[in-house]
Structures are given as C-alpha cells and as structure tokens.
C-alpha cells in the first residue's frame, strides 16, 4: 500500500506526518533520517491496528499530493 508523507523542514531538522493516519508522525535531523523514521512509524502504526481496522484502511480512497506553482505577487 502506498501512503503520502508530508515532510517539513524547520530550524531543528525535519518533521514528517502521514495525513491519512492521524497521529502517525516522526522527525529527524536530516531528510534521509526523517524518511527512514516515518517509514518505521508507518509500519509500526499499521502493525498496531486490528484486523478490522486494516480492512477499513484498504477501503480508503487513494490520495495524491502534487505540487502546484502559482505566481506570488508582493506589493511594494
């Protein structure tokens, strides 16, 4: 199954969350570390689900995240 991870960077490192799974979050000092950590968090989250919750998870619709470019106009 494919999930989307939203990764944000701030002055402390990186933060990641899986929007489809409330509370499935992680962090890391580097981008590579946060990817590894969020994948592990995702696997543990799914492992903790009951069989019924796993069946419901399979029924969920696919969500796609894509970047959109817009022009940012700033007044002088």
The first five atom37 places (N, CA, C, CB, O) and aatype in JSON, in Angstrom:
{
  "aatype": [20, 20, 20, 20, 20, 20, 20, 20, 20, 20, 20, 20, 20, 20, 20, 20, 20, 20, 20, 20, 20, 20, 20, 20, 20, 20, 20, 20, 20, 20, 20, 20, 20, 20, 20, 20, 20, 20, 20, 20, 20, 20, 20, 20, 20, 20, 20, 20, 20, 20, 20, 20, 20, 20, 20, 20, 20, 20, 20, 20, 20, 20, 20, 20, 20, 20, 20, 20, 20, 20, 20, 20, 20, 20, 20, 20],
  "atom_mask": [
    [1, 1, 1, 1, 1],
    [1, 1, 1, 1, 1],
    [1, 1, 1, 1, 1],
    [1, 1, 1, 1, 1],
    [1, 1, 1, 1, 1],
    [1, 1, 1, 1, 1],
    [1, 1, 1, 1, 1],
    [1, 1, 1, 1, 1],
    [1, 1, 1, 1, 1],
    [1, 1, 1, 1, 1],
    [1, 1, 1, 1, 1],
    [1, 1, 1, 1, 1],
    [1, 1, 1, 1, 1],
    [1, 1, 1, 1, 1],
    [1, 1, 1, 1, 1],
    [1, 1, 1, 1, 1],
    [1, 1, 1, 1, 1],
    [1, 1, 1, 1, 1],
    [1, 1, 1, 1, 1],
    [1, 1, 1, 1, 1],
    [1, 1, 1, 1, 1],
    [1, 1, 1, 1, 1],
    [1, 1, 1, 1, 1],
    [1, 1, 1, 1, 1],
    [1, 1, 1, 1, 1],
    [1, 1, 1, 1, 1],
    [1, 1, 1, 1, 1],
    [1, 1, 1, 1, 1],
    [1, 1, 1, 1, 1],
    [1, 1, 1, 1, 1],
    [1, 1, 1, 1, 1],
    [1, 1, 1, 1, 1],
    [1, 1, 1, 1, 1],
    [1, 1, 1, 1, 1],
    [1, 1, 1, 1, 1],
    [1, 1, 1, 1, 1],
    [1, 1, 1, 1, 1],
    [1, 1, 1, 1, 1],
    [1, 1, 1, 1, 1],
    [1, 1, 1, 1, 1],
    [1, 1, 1, 1, 1],
    [1, 1, 1, 1, 1],
    [1, 1, 1, 1, 1],
    [1, 1, 1, 1, 1],
    [1, 1, 1, 1, 1],
    [1, 1, 1, 1, 1],
    [1, 1, 1, 1, 1],
    [1, 1, 1, 1, 1],
    [1, 1, 1, 1, 1],
    [1, 1, 1, 1, 1],
    [1, 1, 1, 1, 1],
    [1, 1, 1, 1, 1],
    [1, 1, 1, 1, 1],
    [1, 1, 1, 1, 1],
    [1, 1, 1, 1, 1],
    [1, 1, 1, 1, 1],
    [1, 1, 1, 1, 1],
    [1, 1, 1, 1, 1],
    [1, 1, 1, 1, 1],
    [1, 1, 1, 1, 1],
    [1, 1, 1, 1, 1],
    [1, 1, 1, 1, 1],
    [1, 1, 1, 1, 1],
    [1, 1, 1, 1, 1],
    [1, 1, 1, 1, 1],
    [1, 1, 1, 1, 1],
    [1, 1, 1, 1, 1],
    [1, 1, 1, 1, 1],
    [1, 1, 1, 1, 1],
    [1, 1, 1, 1, 1],
    [1, 1, 1, 1, 1],
    [1, 1, 1, 1, 1],
    [1, 1, 1, 1, 1],
    [1, 1, 1, 1, 1],
    [1, 1, 1, 1, 1],
    [1, 1, 1, 1, 1]
  ],
  "atom_positions": [
    [[0.84, -1.17, 0.0], [0.0, 0.0, 0.0], [0.89, 1.24, 0.0], [-0.96, 0.0, 1.21], [1.94, 1.25, 0.63]],
    [[0.47, 2.25, -0.69], [1.24, 3.49, -0.76], [0.55, 4.56, 0.08], [1.38, 3.97, -2.23], [-0.66, 4.75, 0.01]],
    [[1.34, 5.25, 0.88], [0.87, 6.36, 1.69], [1.67, 7.61, 1.33], [1.0, 6.05, 3.21], [2.79, 7.51, 0.82]],
    [[1.09, 8.75, 1.59], [1.78, 10.02, 1.37], [2.4, 10.49, 2.67], [0.8, 11.09, 0.81], [1.79, 10.39, 3.74]],
    [[3.61, 10.98, 2.59], [4.27, 11.58, 3.75], [4.47, 13.06, 3.45], [5.64, 10.86, 4.07], [4.98, 13.42, 2.39]],
    [[4.07, 13.89, 4.38], [4.32, 15.32, 4.28], [5.52, 15.61, 5.15], [3.06, 16.19, 4.71], [5.52, 15.31, 6.34]],
    [[6.55, 16.19, 4.56], [7.79, 16.46, 5.26], [8.05, 17.95, 5.24], [8.98, 15.68, 4.62], [8.03, 18.6, 4.19]],
    [[8.3, 18.48, 6.43], [8.57, 19.91, 6.57], [9.92, 20.09, 7.25], [7.45, 20.62, 7.38], [10.31, 19.3, 8.12]],
    [[10.63, 21.12, 6.85], [11.91, 21.44, 7.46], [11.79, 22.72, 8.28], [13.01, 21.57, 6.39], [11.15, 23.68, 7.85]],
    [[12.4, 22.73, 9.45], [12.49, 23.95, 10.24], [13.9, 24.06, 10.8], [11.43, 23.96, 11.39], [14.79, 23.31, 10.39]],
    [[14.12, 24.98, 11.72], [15.46, 25.21, 12.22], [15.99, 24.05, 13.06], [15.49, 26.47, 13.04], [17.18, 24.0, 13.36]],
    [[15.13, 23.1, 13.45], [15.54, 21.98, 14.28], [15.74, 20.68, 13.5], [14.51, 21.75, 15.35], [16.24, 19.7, 14.05]],
    [[15.38, 20.66, 12.24], [15.51, 19.45, 11.43], [14.27, 19.25, 10.59], [15.75, 18.23, 12.32], [13.74, 20.2, 10.01]],
    [[13.79, 18.02, 10.53], [12.66, 17.66, 9.67], [11.57, 17.0, 10.49], [13.12, 16.73, 8.53], [11.83, 16.28, 11.46]],
    [[10.33, 17.26, 10.08], [9.14, 16.68, 10.71], [8.32, 16.03, 9.6], [8.3, 17.78, 11.49], [8.15, 16.62, 8.53]],
    [[7.81, 14.83, 9.85], [7.01, 14.12, 8.84], [5.72, 13.62, 9.45], [7.81, 12.95, 8.24], [5.67, 13.27, 10.63]],
    [[4.69, 13.58, 8.62], [3.41, 13.01, 9.05], [2.75, 12.31, 7.88], [2.48, 14.11, 9.63], [2.99, 12.65, 6.72]],
    [[1.94, 11.33, 8.21], [1.13, 10.61, 7.21], [-0.29, 11.14, 7.38], [1.21, 9.03, 7.4], [-0.96, 10.77, 8.35]],
    [[-0.78, 11.99, 6.47], [-2.08, 12.61, 6.67], [-3.25, 11.64, 6.73], [-2.33, 13.59, 5.59], [-4.26, 11.94, 7.36]],
    [[-3.12, 10.49, 6.1], [-4.21, 9.51, 6.12], [-4.34, 8.8, 7.47], [-3.99, 8.48, 5.02], [-5.37, 8.2, 7.76]],
    [[-3.3, 8.87, 8.3], [-3.27, 8.15, 9.57], [-3.01, 9.13, 10.71], [-2.2, 7.04, 9.56], [-1.87, 9.5, 10.97]],
    [[-4.07, 9.53, 11.38], [-3.96, 10.51, 12.45], [-2.98, 10.05, 13.52], [-5.33, 10.78, 13.07], [-3.09, 8.95, 14.06]],
    [[-2.02, 10.91, 13.82], [-1.03, 10.62, 14.85], [0.2, 9.88, 14.37], [-1.67, 9.83, 15.9], [1.1, 9.62, 15.17]],
    [[0.26, 9.54, 13.1], [1.44, 8.87, 12.55], [2.43, 9.95, 12.14], [1.07, 7.93, 11.34], [2.35, 10.49, 11.04]],
    [[3.37, 10.24, 13.03], [4.34, 11.32, 12.82], [5.73, 10.85, 13.23], [3.94, 12.59, 13.61], [5.88, 9.87, 13.95]],
    [[6.74, 11.58, 12.76], [8.11, 11.32, 13.17], [8.96, 12.54, 12.87], [8.68, 10.06, 12.45], [8.47, 13.53, 12.31]],
    [[10.22, 12.46, 13.25], [11.14, 13.57, 12.98], [12.53, 13.02, 12.75], [11.15, 14.57, 14.15], [12.8, 11.84, 12.97]],
    [[13.42, 13.88, 12.3], [14.81, 13.5, 12.07], [15.66, 14.73, 11.83], [14.93, 12.53, 10.89], [15.15, 15.79, 11.47]],
    [[16.95, 14.59, 12.04], [17.86, 15.71, 11.82], [18.13, 15.96, 10.35], [19.17, 15.46, 12.54], [18.39, 17.1, 9.95]],
    [[18.06, 14.91, 9.52], [18.28, 15.03, 8.08], [17.06, 14.52, 7.32], [19.55, 14.27, 7.65], [16.21, 13.83, 7.89]],
    [[16.98, 14.85, 6.04], [15.88, 14.37, 5.21], [15.89, 12.84, 5.14], [15.98, 14.97, 3.78], [14.84, 12.21, 5.24]],
    [[17.07, 12.27, 4.97], [17.18, 10.82, 4.89], [16.74, 10.16, 6.19], [18.62, 10.41, 4.56], [16.08, 9.12, 6.18]],
    [[17.1, 10.77, 7.32], [16.73, 10.22, 8.62], [15.22, 10.28, 8.83], [17.45, 10.96, 9.74], [14.62, 9.33, 9.32]],
    [[14.6, 11.41, 8.47], [13.15, 11.52, 8.67], [12.4, 10.55, 7.76], [12.68, 12.96, 8.41], [11.36, 10.02, 8.15]],
    [[12.9, 10.3, 6.56], [12.27, 9.3, 5.68], [12.32, 7.92, 6.31], [12.95, 9.28, 4.3], [11.33, 7.2, 6.32]],
    [[13.47, 7.55, 6.82], [13.63, 6.26, 7.49], [12.71, 6.18, 8.7], [15.11, 6.03, 7.91], [12.05, 5.16, 8.92]],
    [[12.67, 7.24, 9.49], [11.87, 7.24, 10.72], [10.37, 7.2, 10.44], [12.2, 8.46, 11.54], [9.63, 6.5, 11.14]],
    [[9.89, 7.93, 9.42], [8.46, 7.94, 9.15], [8.02, 6.6, 8.56], [8.09, 9.09, 8.19], [6.9, 6.15, 8.81]],
    [[8.89, 5.97, 7.8], [8.55, 4.64, 7.27], [8.42, 3.64, 8.43], [9.63, 4.16, 6.25], [7.5, 2.83, 8.44]],
    [[9.33, 3.71, 9.38], [9.26, 2.83, 10.54], [8.0, 3.13, 11.36], [10.51, 2.99, 11.42], [7.32, 2.21, 11.81]],
    [[7.68, 4.41, 11.55], [6.47, 4.8, 12.28], [5.23, 4.27, 11.57], [6.39, 6.33, 12.42], [4.3, 3.78, 12.22]],
    [[5.2, 4.36, 10.24], [4.08, 3.86, 9.45], [3.92, 2.36, 9.62], [4.28, 4.2, 7.97], [2.81, 1.87, 9.83]],
    [[5.01, 1.62, 9.54], [4.96, 0.17, 9.7], [4.46, -0.21, 11.09], [6.35, -0.44, 9.45], [3.64, -1.12, 11.23]],
    [[4.95, 0.49, 12.13], [4.5, 0.2, 13.49], [3.03, 0.56, 13.69], [5.37, 0.95, 14.49], [2.3, -0.15, 14.38]],
    [[2.61, 1.67, 13.08], [1.21, 2.1, 13.17], [0.3, 1.02, 12.59], [0.99, 3.45, 12.43], [-0.68, 0.61, 13.21]],
    [[0.63, 0.55, 11.39], [-0.19, -0.47, 10.73], [-0.17, -1.77, 11.52], [0.3, -0.72, 9.29], [-1.2, -2.44, 11.65]],
    [[1.0, -2.12, 12.05], [1.12, -3.34, 12.84], [0.22, -3.3, 14.08], [2.57, -3.56, 13.26], [-0.26, -4.34, 14.54]],
    [[-0.01, -2.11, 14.62], [-0.81, -1.98, 15.84], [-2.32, -2.04, 15.58], [-0.47, -0.67, 16.52], [-3.1, -2.15, 16.53]],
    [[-2.73, -1.97, 14.33], [-4.15, -1.97, 14.0], [-4.77, -3.36, 14.14], [-4.36, -1.45, 12.59], [-4.09, -4.37, 13.96]],
    [[-6.04, -3.4, 14.47], [-6.77, -4.67, 14.49], [-7.03, -5.1, 13.04], [-8.12, -4.54, 15.29], [-6.84, -4.32, 12.1]],
    [[-7.46, -6.33, 12.87], [-7.75, -6.84, 11.52], [-8.87, -6.02, 10.88], [-8.15, -8.33, 11.58], [-8.81, -5.72, 9.68]],
    [[-9.87, -5.65, 11.65], [-10.97, -4.84, 11.11], [-10.47, -3.46, 10.67], [-12.09, -4.68, 12.17], [-10.86, -2.96, 9.62]],
    [[-9.6, -2.86, 11.47], [-9.04, -1.55, 11.11], [-8.19, -1.65, 9.85], [-8.19, -0.99, 12.27], [-8.18, -0.73, 9.03]],
    [[-7.48, -2.75, 9.69], [-6.68, -2.97, 8.47], [-7.58, -3.11, 7.25], [-5.78, -4.23, 8.62], [-7.27, -2.59, 6.18]],
    [[-8.7, -3.82, 7.41], [-9.65, -3.96, 6.29], [-10.21, -2.59, 5.91], [-10.8, -4.92, 6.67], [-10.33, -2.28, 4.72]],
    [[-10.55, -1.78, 6.9], [-11.06, -0.44, 6.63], [-10.0, 0.42, 5.93], [-11.51, 0.24, 7.93], [-10.32, 1.22, 5.05]],
    [[-8.77, 0.25, 6.32], [-7.67, 1.0, 5.71], [-7.56, 0.67, 4.23], [-6.34, 0.69, 6.43], [-7.28, 1.55, 3.41]],
    [[-7.77, -0.58, 3.87], [-7.7, -1.0, 2.47], [-8.82, -0.41, 1.63], [-7.73, -2.51, 2.38], [-8.68, -0.27, 0.42]],
    [[-9.94, -0.06, 2.26], [-11.08, 0.51, 1.55], [-10.92, 2.0, 1.26], [-12.33, 0.28, 2.34], [-11.65, 2.54, 0.43]],
    [[-9.99, 2.65, 1.92], [-9.85, 4.1, 1.77], [-9.43, 4.46, 0.35], [-8.84, 4.66, 2.77], [-8.74, 3.7, -0.33]],
    [[-9.87, 5.61, -0.06], [-9.53, 6.07, -1.4], [-8.07, 6.49, -1.46], [-10.44, 7.23, -1.83], [-7.46, 6.82, -0.45]],
    [[-7.53, 6.47, -2.65], [-6.15, 6.89, -2.88], [-6.09, 8.41, -2.9], [-5.6, 6.3, -4.21], [-6.9, 9.07, -3.56]],
    [[-5.14, 8.96, -2.19], [-4.93, 10.41, -2.16], [-3.6, 10.7, -2.82], [-4.96, 10.96, -0.7], [-2.59, 10.06, -2.52]],
    [[-3.59, 11.66, -3.71], [-2.36, 12.05, -4.38], [-2.02, 13.48, -4.0], [-2.49, 11.91, -5.92], [-2.88, 14.36, -4.01]],
    [[-0.75, 13.69, -3.67], [-0.27, 15.03, -3.36], [0.63, 15.45, -4.51], [0.5, 15.06, -1.99], [1.54, 14.73, -4.9]],
    [[0.37, 16.63, -5.05], [1.18, 17.12, -6.16], [1.48, 18.6, -5.95], [0.45, 16.9, -7.51], [0.62, 19.34, -5.46]],
    [[2.67, 19.04, -6.31], [2.98, 20.46, -6.17], [2.25, 21.29, -7.22], [4.5, 20.7, -6.27], [2.07, 20.86, -8.36]],
    [[1.83, 22.48, -6.83], [1.2, 23.44, -7.74], [2.0, 24.73, -7.71], [-0.29, 23.7, -7.36], [2.37, 25.2, -6.64]],
    [[2.25, 25.28, -8.86], [3.01, 26.52, -8.94], [2.07, 27.68, -9.23], [4.1, 26.43, -10.03], [1.25, 27.61, -10.14]],
    [[2.19, 28.72, -8.44], [1.41, 29.94, -8.66], [2.35, 31.13, -8.53], [0.22, 30.05, -7.65], [3.39, 31.05, -7.88]],
    [[1.97, 32.21, -9.16], [2.78, 33.42, -9.07], [2.43, 34.15, -7.77], [2.55, 34.34, -10.31], [1.25, 34.37, -7.47]],
    [[3.45, 34.51, -7.03], [3.25, 35.23, -5.77], [3.53, 36.7, -6.02], [4.18, 34.67, -4.64], [4.65, 37.1, -6.33]],
    [[2.48, 37.51, -5.89], [2.61, 38.94, -6.1], [2.74, 39.62, -4.75], [1.41, 39.51, -6.9], [1.88, 39.44, -3.88]],
    [[3.78, 40.4, -4.58], [4.02, 41.11, -3.34], [3.96, 42.59, -3.61], [5.37, 40.71, -2.71], [4.65, 43.09, -4.5]],
    [[3.14, 43.3, -2.84], [3.02, 44.76, -3.02], [4.26, 45.44, -2.47], [1.75, 45.3, -2.33], [4.81, 45.02, -1.46]],
    [[4.69, 46.5, -3.14], [5.88, 47.23, -2.7], [5.54, 48.23, -1.63], [6.54, 47.92, -3.86], [6.42, 48.93, -1.15]]
  ]
}
